[in-house]
Amino acid sequence: MIRAAILDQARDCICVDRQATYGDPHEHFTAVANVWSVLLGVRIEAHQVPLLMAGLKLVRASTNPKHIDSWVDLAGYAALAGEIGA
């Protein structure tokens, strides 16, 4: 898959599919951060959630680099982290 297709697919996932399913990413990641904070006993911020999820995708991509979904998700989490962190 070429890079433009990966980015296009990531854009569709985070701007259309996931947006419709989960709503505003900042609100969603804030809720996830709150749950993780309680579970881990350390404060997690909303902008850290997509970074941590990207870490998961990096491990998955290194395990199976031919599985394109990991690369698409990684691009999506990078975009969301950039938006929320800015």
N, C-alpha and C positions, 0 to 999 in steps of 0.2 A: 504494500500500500504506500502511495506517495505521501509526503508530508502534508500537502494541502488537503488531501482526503482525511488524514488523521485529524487535522485541525478543524475541518468542516464537521466531521462526525462528533468531535468533542464539543464544538459550538452548539450543534443540535441537541446534544445530551444535556448540557448545562443551561442553555437558554430556552429550550422548548420542553423536552421530555421531563427532566428533573424539576424544572421550574413549575410545570403544571402539576406534578405529583407531590412535591415537597414544599412549594412556595418559595418565599424570599430566602436566598442562601444565607444571608447574614443572620436572620432569625433562626433558621434551621441549625446553623453551626453554633449559634449561641446556646440553643437547647441541648445540642450534643455536648458542648463544652461543659455545661452545667452538670449533666449526668456523669461525664467522665471525671469531673472535679470531685464529685461525691464518691465515686467508686475508687478513685486513686488517692484521695486525700491530699491532693495538690491542686492549685488553681490552674485551670486550663482556660485559655481565651479563645474566642470564636476564630480568630485568624490562625490559630494553631491547629484547628481541626483539619482543614484541607492539607496542611503540611504533614500532619501525622498520617492522614489517609494516603498522601503521595508516597510516604515511606512504605506503606503496605504494598502499594502498586509497584514500587521499585523492587521489592523482594519478589513479588509475583513475576515481574518482567524478567528478572535475572534467572528465575527458575524455568520460565518458559518464554523466551524472547520472541517466539513466533506467534504468540497469542496476542493479537492486535488490540483486544479490549483493554489490556493493561496499559498500553501506550496511549490509547484514546482517553482513558480515565485519568492517567497521569497529566496529560495536557489540560484536561478539564479542571483538575484540582489546582494546577499551577495558575490558571486564569482566575479561578475563584479566590485563591489565596492573595493574588495581586489586587483584586477588587476589594476584598475585605480588609487587607492590610494597609491599603492606601488611605 
